[in-house]
């Protein structure tokens, strides 16, 4: 409000705009003052807004600030005035209380002092209690933590113990519990972390240890597989023997057929005590489980299964077993020398497959049936090849027979474990042929020894007991011999020995056929075929060699003929013998017959031929002793000494043929035929040899005296032929052997050339057997002699025409010879 002249001048009322401006200023400055009064807000921004505003804003701010200060002062003054009396009263009362307060302060201070002094022990005790409480809490926490950790430590300790005791499968289970259950509960502790880090290493260690145990196991079973196989084969053999004994007892009866051994003796059926002993012995046989600890395989298999690496383990095991199978199937180089070599070989193979069979059934999938069958097929091919090779080296029939028995037991053992063994039995048929070959070689030596030790003379029998002893070994019956003793049997000692050995051969051959699961018909066929081989090849060969030996003379040859005759008769008894063994009737279809008849007939024919040959050789020996003086003027008037010796020899020789068997008509005709043939052969050979002596190319000259001497010798030969040295010749049949010589000598002795030349070629010719070539050769030798020795000088003096006749005869003979050459 302004005044003019003392008068009050009222201002104009503000306009609405001025009012609005004023309200805005009031509001703006109100906000600024509010911000300034707030201690929390920064003042820089607020002050800057004051100075950055409109011109003169600072001045207005200051005015507004002063006004606000004054306003606050008035409010403070009002408040003080309102509370002043109360303040005064309070001061007055406070002053009154001051004395009491000081007194109270003294008392409180004293009380506090005394309380502090009294509370020192409590404070100490309290601190101790606090420490104890803290310790108790720590102990409780520790116990709680230890209770959580103790199972982990116990399990880890258990794990260590299991590892030390090699309980690896349980250790792996413990590890699995530690990892999945216990360690996660206290995984924050360092020792648990160390444990957790150590578990994989322990697993690898267990894996390595179990694999090492498996390798030791594989090495162990490789070394002990022969014992396992030996036990298995022994058990199979005892089982087969027991069943065979029971079967024999069940089928035993008054007509039961014995099983023959190699020496021909029968085996008696086992009694009940023997069966009990076999049962007890069978019960004592150890099995593969008793001999081999399979726990390493089971353990390793479980371990690898838990570790999730079963496939690796299976592959490793199968690979190693395949390698071991190849090693087992490799035989020793000297295996064929002894039966023990074959036994060890079979034991190892059986042990190998027994172990595999046990693994197959005791484990789930470690080996499969397909794997074992693959191994067996591979092994079977190798076994057959090995046996075929090594058995071919064996020349001992006893060893071959033992090998066959081993193969049968080997096959039966593996067949009991489910392995197919048909190929092994097929192999046995190959070995059977080889066995028969070894038997034939052995019996060849036996026959040769018998022939060498034989004296080739009839068997002397002094008493009836000796006779019965002989016929017990050989089927011979003669009613005349059985009456009076002493006697001589016609055959020599080798005959019953040969017959006995043939039966022994049949026994030996039968031994191989046992346990081959073949029918009686097949066994009968095998026995007959092998016996035929013995007769037709071995015995026949021995007889042929015997007959050809130089020291075998005519007497021995005659006895050989007798022996073969009796052996031929005994063949039907051999047929019956085989029939009794096999119970197969000889009338059955496809039954093989024995070829003994042809064998002994061939041997007899060979002996007869050898008789003829030896007779001729003996004649040649006598002929070589001839010492003719071919240029002699006249003959001695008697036959040559060598020829008389030869004739005496022939007479004594043909007397031997009276010993040839003649106990029936067949034998009588046979003996007569042999003697007649031998005699005829000897005479023909003698005639031929004498003629060859005349025609010898080295003989250049022959005198008439020599011809006359030669004629005397031929006459002795004719006398021998006419004396019937061997009965049975009809007429002058034997003399015809010398007909060629006789006509030739007659021609020269009579000097009947005109008749010879005139009748030459005519069937009725007197000199039909004289060959022109022979006559010419002899005439020329005599002609040369006449020229040099003047043998025909008397003729030349008396009759020169006769000399011309000789020349004419020579020419005509030459023309006949030339004509014969042209016609031929």
C-alpha positions in Angstrom: 0.0 0.0 0.0 1.4 3.4 -1.1 0.6 6.8 0.2 0.5 10.1 -1.6 0.4 13.2 0.4 -0.5 11.3 3.4 -3.4 9.8 1.8 -3.7 6.3 1.3 -3.8 5.3 -2.3 -5.3 1.8 -2.9 -3.8 -0.1 -5.7 -5.7 -1.4 -8.5 -7.1 -4.8 -8.0 -4.9 -7.5 -9.7 -6.0 -8.9 -12.8 -6.7 -12.6 -13.2 -3.5 -13.1 -15.2 -1.5 -11.5 -12.5 -3.2 -13.8 -10.0 -2.2 -16.8 -12.1 1.4 -15.6 -12.4 1.6 -15.1 -8.7 0.2 -18.5 -7.9 2.7 -20.1 -10.3 5.6 -18.2 -8.6 4.3 -19.2 -5.2 4.1 -22.8 -6.3 7.5 -22.7 -7.9 9.3 -21.2 -5.0 7.4 -23.5 -2.7 9.0 -26.4 -4.4 12.4 -24.8 -4.3 12.2 -24.2 -0.6 11.0 -27.7 0.0 14.0 -29.0 -1.9 16.3 -26.7 0.1 14.9 -27.8 3.4 15.4 -31.4 2.5 18.9 -32.4 3.5 19.0 -35.5 1.4 18.6 -33.8 -2.0 21.6 -32.1 -3.7 21.5 -28.3 -3.8 23.4 -27.7 -7.0 20.5 -28.4 -9.2 18.0 -26.5 -7.1 20.2 -23.4 -7.0 21.0 -23.6 -10.7 17.2 -23.6 -11.4 17.0 -20.3 -9.4 19.7 -18.6 -11.3 18.7 -19.9 -14.7 15.2 -18.7 -14.5 13.8 -15.3 -15.7 15.7 -12.1 -15.2 15.6 -10.7 -11.7 14.7 -14.1 -10.5 17.5 -14.0 -7.9 16.1 -10.9 -6.4 12.7 -12.3 -6.2 14.2 -15.5 -4.7 15.8 -13.6 -2.1 12.7 -11.7 -1.3 10.7 -14.9 -1.1 13.5 -16.4 1.0 13.4 -13.6 3.5 9.6 -13.7 3.6 9.8 -17.5 4.3 12.4 -17.0 7.0 10.3 -14.4 8.7 7.4 -16.7 8.5 9.3 -19.5 10.2 10.6 -17.1 12.9 7.0 -16.2 13.7 6.1 -19.8 14.0 9.0 -20.6 16.2 8.2 -17.6 18.4 4.6 -18.8 18.7 5.8 -22.3 19.7 8.2 -21.0 22.2 5.6 -18.8 23.7 3.3 -21.7 24.0 5.8 -24.1 25.7 7.8 -21.6 27.7 5.9 -22.1 31.0 6.1 -25.8 30.8 9.8 -25.5 30.1 10.3 -23.4 33.1 8.4 -25.8 35.2 10.4 -28.6 33.9 13.7 -26.9 34.7 12.5 -26.1 38.1 11.5 -29.8 38.7 14.8 -30.9 37.1 16.7 -28.8 39.5 14.8 -30.3 42.3 15.6 -33.8 41.1 19.2 -33.0 40.6 20.3 -33.7 44.1 18.4 -36.9 44.2 19.8 -37.8 40.9 23.3 -37.2 42.1 22.7 -39.3 45.1 21.1 -42.0 42.9 24.0 -41.7 40.6 26.4 -42.5 43.4 24.3 -45.4 44.5 24.0 -46.7 41.0 27.7 -46.3 40.5 28.5 -48.1 43.7 26.0 -50.8 42.8 27.4 -51.1 39.4 30.9 -51.3 40.9 29.8 -54.0 43.2 27.8 -55.7 40.4 30.9 -55.6 38.1 33.1 -57.1 40.8 30.5 -59.8 41.5 29.9 -60.5 37.8 33.5 -61.0 36.9 33.3 -64.7 37.9 29.9 -65.1 36.3 31.3 -63.5 33.2 34.2 -65.9 33.2 31.9 -68.8 33.8 29.6 -67.5 31.1 32.4 -67.3 28.7 33.4 -70.9 29.6 29.8 -71.9 29.1 29.8 -70.2 25.8 32.9 -72.0 24.8 31.5 -75.3 26.0 28.3 -74.7 24.1 30.3 -73.8 21.0 32.4 -77.0 21.5 29.2 -79.0 22.0 27.7 -77.6 18.9 30.9 -78.3 16.9 31.1 -81.8 18.4 27.5 -82.5 17.5 28.1 -81.2 14.0 31.2 -83.3 13.8 29.4 -86.4 15.0 26.6 -85.7 12.6 29.1 -85.4 9.7 31.0 -88.4 10.8 27.9 -90.4 11.0 27.3 -89.5 7.3 31.0 -90.3 6.5 31.3 -93.5 8.5 29.3 -95.6 6.0 31.4 -94.3 3.2 34.6 -95.2 5.1 33.3 -98.6 6.1 32.3 -99.4 2.5 35.7 -98.2 1.3 37.4 -100.4 4.0 35.2 -103.2 2.9 36.2 -102.6 -0.7 39.9 -102.8 0.3 39.3 -106.0 2.1 37.5 -107.5 -0.8 40.3 -106.5 -3.1 42.9 -108.1 -0.8 40.9 -111.3 -0.6 40.4 -111.3 -4.4 36.6 -111.0 -4.1 36.5 -108.8 -7.2 32.9 -109.3 -8.1 31.8 -108.2 -4.6 34.3 -105.3 -4.8 32.6 -104.1 -8.0 29.3 -104.2 -6.3 30.7 -102.2 -3.3 32.1 -99.7 -5.8 28.7 -99.3 -7.4 27.1 -98.6 -4.0 29.8 -96.1 -3.1 29.4 -94.2 -6.3 25.6 -94.2 -6.4 24.6 -94.1 -2.7 27.3 -93.2 -0.2 29.7 -90.7 -1.8 26.9 -88.4 -3.1 25.8 -87.8 0.6 29.2 -86.4 1.6 30.6 -85.4 -1.8 31.7 -82.0 -0.5 34.6 -83.6 1.5 38.0 -83.9 -0.1 38.6 -87.5 0.9 35.3 -88.4 -0.8 36.6 -86.7 -3.9 39.8 -88.7 -3.7 37.8 -91.9 -3.3 35.7 -91.1 -6.3 38.7 -90.4 -8.4 40.4 -93.6 -7.2 37.4 -95.9 -8.0 38.0 -96.0 -11.8 41.6 -96.9 -11.3 40.5 -99.7 -8.9 38.1 -100.9 -11.6 40.9 -101.0 -14.2 43.0 -102.8 -11.6 40.3 -105.4 -11.0 39.9 -105.8 -14.8 43.6 -106.4 -15.2 43.8 -108.8 -12.3 40.8 -110.8 -13.5 42.3 -111.0 -17.0 45.5 -112.1 -15.5 43.6 -114.8 -13.5 41.9 -115.8 -16.8 45.3 -116.2 -18.5 46.5 -118.3 -15.7 43.4 -120.4 -15.9 43.8 -120.8 -19.6 47.4 -121.8 -19.1 46.4 -124.2 -16.3 43.8 -126.0 -18.3 46.1 -126.3 -21.3 48.6 -128.1 -19.0 45.9 -130.2 -17.2 43.6 -130.9 -20.1 45.2 -134.3 -20.5 44.3 -135.2 -16.9 40.7 -134.0 -17.5 40.6 -136.0 -20.7 42.1 -139.1 -19.0 39.4 -138.9 -16.3 36.6 -138.4 -18.8 37.8 -141.3 -21.1 38.3 -143.5 -18.1 34.8 -142.8 -16.9 33.4 -143.5 -20.4 35.4 -146.7 -20.7 34.2 -147.9 -17.3 30.7 -147.0 -18.2 30.9 -148.9 -21.5 32.6 -151.9 -19.8 29.9 -152.0 -17.1 27.1 -151.8 -19.6 28.8 -154.6 -21.7 29.2 -156.8 -18.6 25.6 -156.3 -17.6 24.5 -157.0 -21.2 26.6 -160.2 -21.2 25.1 -161.3 -17.9 21.6 -160.6 -19.1 22.1 -162.5 -22.3 24.2 -165.3 -20.9 22.9 -168.8 -21.4 23.9 -172.4 -22.2 24.4 -171.4 -25.9 25.9 -168.0 -25.4 28.8 -167.3 -27.7 32.1 -166.2 -26.1 34.1 -163.2 -27.1 37.4 -164.4 -28.4 40.7 -162.8 -27.5 43.8 -162.7 -29.7 45.2 -165.9 -28.3 41.9 -167.7 -28.9 40.8 -168.1 -25.3 37.2 -167.1 -24.4 36.4 -164.5 -21.8 34.0 -165.6 -19.1 31.1 -163.4 -18.0 31.7 -161.1 -15.1 30.1 -162.2 -11.8 28.2 -159.9 -9.5 31.3 -159.1 -7.3 33.1 -157.9 -10.4 30.2 -155.7 -11.4 30.2 -154.2 -7.9 33.9 -153.6 -8.1 33.4 -151.8 -11.4 30.6 -149.7 -10.0 32.8 -148.7 -7.1 35.7 -147.9 -9.4 33.4 -145.9 -11.6 32.2 -143.8 -8.6 35.8 -143.0 -7.8 36.5 -141.4 -11.1 37.1 -137.6 -10.8 35.1 -135.2 -13.0 36.3 -132.1 -14.8 34.9 -130.0 -11.9 37.0 -131.9 -9.5 40.2 -131.4 -11.5 39.8 -127.8 -12.6 38.9 -124.7 -10.7 36.5 -122.8 -13.0 36.0 -119.9 -10.6 38.5 -117.6 -12.5 36.3 -117.9 -15.6 33.1 -117.2 -13.7 34.6 -114.3 -11.8 36.2 -112.7 -14.9 32.9 -113.1 -16.8 30.9 -111.5 -14.0 33.4 -108.7 -13.7 33.4 -107.9 -17.4 29.7 -108.1 -17.4 29.4 -105.6 -14.6 32.0 -103.3 -16.3 29.9 -103.5 -19.5 32.7 -105.1 -21.4 31.4 -108.6 -21.7 31.8 -108.7 -25.5 35.5 -108.0 -25.2 35.9 -110.8 -22.7 33.9 -113.3 -24.8 36.0 -112.5 -27.9 39.2 -112.8 -26.0 38.3 -116.1 -24.5 37.1 -117.6 -27.8 40.2 -116.4 -29.6 42.5 -117.9 -27.0 40.6 -121.2 -26.9 40.9 -121.4 -30.7 44.6 -121.0 -30.4 44.8 -123.6 -27.7 42.7 -126.0 -29.8 45.2 -125.7 -32.7 48.1 -126.4 -30.2 46.2 -129.4 -28.8 45.6 -130.8 -32.2 49.3 -130.7 -33.1 50.7 -134.3 -32.4 54.2 -135.2 -31.5 56.3 -136.5 -34.3 56.8 -139.8 -32.5 53.2 -140.3 -31.5 52.8 -143.3 -33.7 55.6 -145.2 -32.0 53.7 -146.1 -28.8 50.1 -146.3 -27.6 50.9 -143.8 -24.9 51.6 -141.2 -27.6 48.1 -141.7 -29.0 46.6 -141.8 -25.5 48.1 -138.4 -24.5 46.9 -137.0 -27.8 43.4 -138.1 -27.2 43.4 -137.1 -23.5 44.4 -133.6 -24.4 41.6 -133.3 -27.0 39.0 -134.8 -24.8 40.1 -132.6 -21.9 39.8 -129.5 -24.1 36.2 -130.3 -25.3 35.1 -131.4 -21.8 36.1 -128.0 -20.5 34.4 -126.3 -23.3 31.2 -128.3 -22.7 31.3 -127.4 -19.1 31.8 -123.7 -19.9 28.9 -124.0 -22.4 26.5 -125.2 -19.8 27.8 -123.4 -16.8 27.9 -119.9 -18.3 25.3 -117.9 -20.2 26.7 -117.2 -23.7 30.4 -117.2 -23.0 30.6 -119.9 -25.6 27.7 -121.0 -27.8 26.8 -124.3 -29.3 27.6 -122.9 -32.7 31.1 -122.0 -31.4 31.8 -125.4 -29.9 30.5 -127.1 -33.1 32.8 -125.0 -35.2 35.7 -125.9 -33.0 34.8 -129.6 -33.1 34.4 -129.7 -36.9 37.8 -128.0 -37.3 39.3 -130.4 -34.7 37.6 -133.5 -36.2 39.1 -132.8 -39.7 42.5 -132.3 -38.1 42.2 -135.4 -35.9 41.2 -137.6 -38.9 44.1 -136.3 -41.0 46.6 -136.8 -38.1 45.3 -140.3 -37.4 45.3 -141.3 -41.0 48.9 -140.1 -41.4 50.4 -141.5 -38.2 48.5 -144.8 -38.3 50.0 -145.4 -41.7 53.5 -145.5 -40.1 52.4 -148.3 -37.7 53.3 -151.8 -38.6 52.4 -153.5 -35.3 48.9 -155.0 -35.3 48.7 -154.9 -31.5 49.4 -151.2 -31.6 46.8 -150.6 -34.3 44.3 -152.6 -32.2 45.1 -150.5 -29.2 44.7 -147.4 -31.3 41.3 -148.6 -32.5 40.2 -149.2 -28.9 41.4 -145.7 -28.0 39.5 -144.2 -30.9 36.4 -146.0 -29.9 36.7 -144.8 -26.3 37.6 -141.3 -27.6 34.5 -141.3 -29.8 32.2 -142.7 -27.1 33.5 -140.1 -24.6 32.9 -137.1 -26.9 29.6 -138.6 -28.1 28.5 -138.6 -24.5 29.0 -134.8 -24.5 26.9 -134.3 -27.6 29.6 -134.1 -30.3 29.0 -136.0 -33.6 31.6 -138.8 -34.1 30.3 -140.6 -37.2 33.4 -139.6 -39.2 35.6 -141.2 -36.6 33.9 -144.6 -37.1 34.3 -144.1 -40.8 38.0 -143.6 -40.2 38.0 -146.9 -38.2 37.1 -148.7 -41.4 40.1 -147.3 -43.1 42.3 -148.2 -40.1 40.6 -151.7 -40.2 42.0 -152.2 -43.6 45.4 -151.1 -42.4 45.1 -153.4 -39.4 44.4 -156.3 -41.7 47.5 -155.4 -43.7 49.6 -155.4 -40.5 48.0 -158.7 -39.5 48.8 -160.1 -42.9 52.5 -159.0 -42.6 52.7 -160.4 -39.1 51.1 -163.7 -40.1 53.4 -163.8 -43.2 56.3 -163.9 -40.8 54.5 -166.5 -38.7 53.9 -168.7 -41.8 57.5 -168.4 -42.9 58.8 -169.4 -39.5 56.5 -172.4 -39.5 57.7 -173.4 -42.9 61.3 -172.9 -42.0 61.0 -175.1 -38.8 59.0 -177.8 -40.5 60.9 -181.1 -41.2 58.5 -181.9 -44.1 58.0 -185.5 -42.9 54.8 -187.2 -41.7 53.8 -186.6 -38.1 54.7 -189.6 -36.0 51.9 -190.6 -33.5 53.0 -193.0 -30.8 49.8 -193.1 -28.7 46.2 -192.4 -29.0 46.7 -189.4 -26.7 49.1 -187.9 -29.2 46.7 -188.5 -32.0 43.9 -186.8 -30.1 46.2 -183.9 -29.4 46.9 -183.5 -33.1 43.2 -183.7 -34.1 42.3 -181.2 -31.4 44.3 -178.7 -33.4 43.5 -179.9 -36.9 40.3 -181.5 -38.3 41.7 -184.8 -39.5 40.0 -188.2 -39.3 41.1 -191.5 -40.6 39.5 -194.7 -39.4 42.5 -196.9 -40.2 44.9 -194.7 -38.4 42.7 -194.6 -35.3 43.0 -198.4 -34.8 46.6 -199.2 -34.2 49.5 -197.2 -32.9 52.2 -196.1 -33.5 51.3 -194.5 -36.8 52.3 -191.7 -39.1 49.9 -189.0 -40.1 50.2 -188.1 -43.8 50.7 -184.4 -43.2 53.8 -182.7 -41.7 53.8 -180.6 -38.5 53.2 -177.4 -40.3 49.7 -178.3 -41.3 48.0 -178.1 -37.8 50.2 -175.1 -37.0 49.0 -173.3 -40.2 45.4 -174.2 -39.4 45.7 -172.9 -35.8 47.3 -169.7 -37.0 44.5 -169.1 -39.5 42.1 -169.4 -36.6 44.3 -167.0 -34.5 44.2 -164.6 -37.4 40.4 -164.8 -37.4 40.4 -164.1 -33.7 42.7 -161.1 -34.2 40.6 -159.8 -37.0 37.5 -160.2 -34.9 39.0 -158.1 -32.1 39.0 -155.1 -34.4 35.3 -155.5 -35.2 34.3 -155.3 -31.5 32.6 -152.1 -30.4 32.2 -150.8 -33.9 28.5 -150.9 -33.7 28.2 -153.2 -36.7 25.8 -156.0 -37.4 26.7 -159.6 -37.3 26.4 -159.8 -41.1 28.9 -157.0 -41.6 31.3 -158.5 -39.1 30.9 -161.9 -40.9 31.7 -160.2 -44.2 34.7 -158.5 -42.8 36.1 -161.7 -41.2 35.6 -163.6 -44.4 37.2 -161.0 -46.6 40.2 -160.6 -44.3 40.6 -164.4 -44.1 40.4 -164.6 -47.9 43.2 -162.1 -48.1 45.2 -164.2 -45.6 44.7 -167.3 -47.7 45.0 -166.0 -51.2 47.7 -163.4 -50.7 49.7 -164.1 -47.6 49.6 -167.9 -47.2 49.6 -168.4 -51.0 52.6 -166.1 -51.3 54.5 -167.9 -48.5 53.8 -171.2 -50.2 55.0 -169.9 -53.5 58.2 -168.6 -52.0 58.7 -171.8 -50.1 58.2 -173.8 -53.2 60.8 -171.7 -55.1 63.5 -171.9 -52.4 66.6 -173.7 -53.6 66.9 -176.0 -50.6 63.5 -177.5 -51.0 64.0 -180.8 -52.7 61.7 -183.2 -54.4 60.8 -185.0 -51.1 59.8 -181.7 -49.5 57.8 -180.7 -52.6 55.9 -184.0 -52.4 55.2 -183.3 -48.7 54.0 -179.8 -49.6 51.6 -181.3 -52.0 50.3 -183.6 -49.3 50.0 -180.7 -46.8 48.1 -178.4 -49.2 45.7 -181.2 -49.9 44.8 -181.5 -46.2 44.7 -177.8 -45.8 42.3 -177.6 -48.7 40.1 -180.2 -47.0 40.1 -178.1 -43.8 38.7 -175.0 -45.5 35.1 -176.0 -44.8 35.9 -176.2 -41.1 37.2 -172.7 -41.3 33.8 -171.7 -42.8 32.0 -173.4 -39.9 34.4 -171.7 -37.5 33.5 -168.2 -38.8 29.8 -169.1 -38.8 30.0 -170.2 -35.1 31.6 -166.9 -34.2 29.2 -164.6 -36.1 26.1 -166.7 -36.1 25.5 -165.8 -39.7 24.4 -168.7 -41.9 26.7 -169.4 -44.9 23.5 -169.8 -46.9 22.6 -166.1 -46.2 22.4 -163.7 -49.2 25.7 -162.0 -50.1 27.8 -164.2 -47.8 31.4 -164.2 -48.9 32.9 -167.6 -49.5 36.5 -168.6 -48.5 38.9 -168.9 -51.4 41.1 -171.5 -49.7 40.3 -174.2 -52.2 41.8 -172.2 -55.1 44.7 -171.1 -53.0 45.8 -174.6 -52.1 45.1 -175.9 -55.6 47.3 -173.1 -57.0 50.0 -173.9 -54.4 49.8 -177.6 -55.3 50.0 -176.9 -59.0 53.0 -174.7 -58.3 54.6 -177.5 -56.3 53.9 -179.9 -59.0 55.5 -177.6 -61.6 58.5 -177.1 -59.3 58.8 -180.9 -59.1 58.9 -181.1 -62.8 61.4 -178.2 -62.9 63.7 -179.7 -60.3 63.6 -183.1 -61.9 64.7 -181.4 -65.2 67.4 -179.5 -63.4 68.7 -182.7 -61.8 68.6 -184.3 -65.2 70.6 -181.4 -66.6 73.1 -181.8 -63.8 73.7 -185.5 -64.8 73.8 -184.5 -68.5 76.6 -182.1 -67.7 78.6 -185.0 -66.4 78.5 -186.7 -69.8 82.0 -187.1 -71.3 81.6 -188.6 -74.7 84.6 -189.3 -77.0 82.9 -188.1 -80.2 85.6 -189.3 -82.4 85.9 -192.8 -81.0 86.2 -195.6 -83.5 84.0 -198.1 -81.7 81.6 -198.0 -78.7 82.5 -199.4 -75.3 79.8 -202.0 -75.5 78.0 -200.7 -72.4 76.0 -197.6 -71.5 77.7 -194.5 -70.1 78.1 -194.2 -66.3 76.5 -190.8 -66.0 73.4 -192.2 -67.7 73.1 -195.2 -65.4 73.4 -192.9 -62.4 70.7 -190.7 -63.8 68.4 -193.7 -64.4 69.0 -194.9 -60.8 68.2 -191.5 -59.5 64.9 -191.3 -61.5 63.9 -194.8 -60.2 64.4 -193.8 -56.5 62.8 -190.4 -57.1 59.6 -191.9 -58.5 59.3 -194.2 -55.6 58.8 -191.0 -53.5 55.5 -190.4 -55.3 54.0 -193.4 -53.6 53.7 -191.2 -50.5 51.3 -188.9 -52.2 47.8 -189.0 -50.6 45.7 -191.8 -51.9 43.2 -192.3 -49.1 40.3 -191.8 -51.6 39.8 -192.2 -55.3 40.3 -188.5 -56.0 43.6 -188.5 -54.3 44.7 -191.7 -55.9 43.9 -190.3 -59.3 45.6 -187.0 -58.4 48.8 -188.8 -57.1 48.9 -191.0 -60.2 48.6 -188.0 -62.4 51.4 -186.1 -60.7 53.7 -189.1 -60.8 52.9 -189.8 -64.5 53.3 -186.2 -65.5 56.6 -186.0 -63.6 57.9 -189.2 -65.2 56.8 -188.2 -68.7 58.2 -184.7 -68.2 61.5 -186.2 -67.1 61.7 -188.6 -70.0 60.9 -185.9 -72.5 63.4 -183.6 -71.0 66.0 -186.3 -71.0 65.3 -187.1 -74.7 65.4 -183.4 -75.6 68.7 -182.9 -73.7 70.3 -185.9 -75.4 69.2 -184.7 -78.8 70.5 -181.2 -78.0 73.8 -182.8 -77.0 74.1 -184.2 -80.6 73.0 -181.0 -82.2 75.3 -178.8 -80.1 76.8 -176.2 -82.4 80.2 -176.5 -80.7 80.2 -180.2 -81.6 81.8 -180.3 -85.0 82.6 -184.0 -85.5 80.9 -187.2 -84.6 82.2 -190.7 -85.4 80.1 -193.7 -86.1 81.5 -195.3 -82.9 80.2 -192.3 -80.9 76.8 -192.7 -82.5 76.9 -196.4 -81.5 77.8 -195.5 -77.9 75.1 -192.9 -77.9 72.7 -195.5 -79.1 73.5 -197.7 -76.1 72.6 -194.9 -73.8 69.3 -194.3 -75.5 68.6 -198.0 -75.3 69.0 -197.8 -71.5 66.6 -194.9 -71.5 64.1 -196.9 -73.4 64.5 -199.8 -71.0 63.8 -197.5 -68.1 60.7 -196.2 -69.8 59.5 -199.7 -70.5 60.1 -200.8 -66.9 57.1 -198.8 -65.8 58.8 -196.6 -63.2 55.4 -195.1 -62.4 52.3 -197.2 -62.7 49.4 -196.1 -64.8 50.9 -195.6 -68.3 49.2 -197.4 -71.1 51.3 -199.5 -73.4 54.5 -197.9 -74.6 53.3 -194.3 -73.9 56.4 -193.5 -71.9 58.7 -194.9 -74.5 57.3 -192.5 -77.1 59.3 -189.8 -75.2 62.4 -191.2 -76.9 60.9 -191.9 -80.3 62.6 -188.9 -82.0 66.0 -190.1 -80.8 65.2 -193.7 -81.7 64.2 -193.0 -85.3 67.2 -190.7 -85.8 69.7 -193.2 -84.4 68.1 -196.1 -86.4 68.4 -194.1 -89.5 72.1 -193.6 -89.0 72.7 -197.1 -87.6 70.9 -198.9 -90.5 72.0 -196.3 -93.0 68.5 -196.5 -94.6 68.6 -193.2 -96.4 66.8 -194.5 -99.4 63.8 -195.4 -97.3 63.9 -192.1 -95.5 64.1 -190.0 -98.6 61.5 -192.1 -100.4 58.9 -192.1 -97.6 59.6 -188.5 -96.4 56.4 -186.7 -95.7 54.3 -189.9 -95.6 52.2 -190.6 -92.5 53.4 -194.2 -92.6 57.0 -193.3 -92.9 59.3 -195.4 -90.8 61.3 -192.3 -89.9 58.4 -189.9 -89.6 59.9 -188.2 -86.5 63.3 -187.4 -88.1 63.6 -183.8 -89.1 65.6 -183.2 -92.3 67.5 -180.4 -90.6 68.5 -182.6 -87.7 69.5 -185.4 -90.0 71.5 -183.0 -92.2 73.3 -181.5 -89.3 74.3 -184.8 -87.9 75.3 -186.2 -91.3 77.5 -183.2 -92.0 79.3 -183.7 -88.6 79.9 -187.4 -89.6 80.9 -186.4 -93.1 83.6 -184.0 -91.7 84.8 -186.7 -89.5 85.2 -189.1 -92.4 87.2 -186.7 -94.3 89.7 -186.0 -91.6 89.8 -189.4 -89.9 89.3 -191.6 -93.0 86.5 -193.4 -91.2 85.0 -194.4 -94.6 88.3 -195.4 -96.2 87.2 -199.0 -96.3 84.1 -198.0 -98.1 86.0 -196.0 -100.6 88.2 -199.0 -101.3 85.4 -201.5 -101.4 82.6 -199.4 -102.8 83.2 -195.9 -104.0 79.5 -195.6 -104.9 78.5 -195.5 -101.3 80.6 -192.3 -100.8 78.8 -190.8 -103.6 75.6 -191.8 -102.0 76.5 -189.8 -98.9 77.1 -186.8 -101.0 73.8 -187.4 -102.8 71.9 -187.8 -99.5 73.4 -184.5 -98.2 72.3 -182.7 -101.3 68.8 -184.2 -101.1 68.6 -183.3 -97.4 69.6 -179.8 -98.2 67.0 -179.6 -100.8 64.4 -180.8 -98.3 65.5 -178.2 -95.8 65.4 -175.5 -98.4 62.0 -176.7 -99.5 60.8 -176.5 -95.9 62.1 -173.0 -95.6 60.3 -171.9 -98.7 57.0 -173.5 -97.5 57.3 -171.9 -94.1 
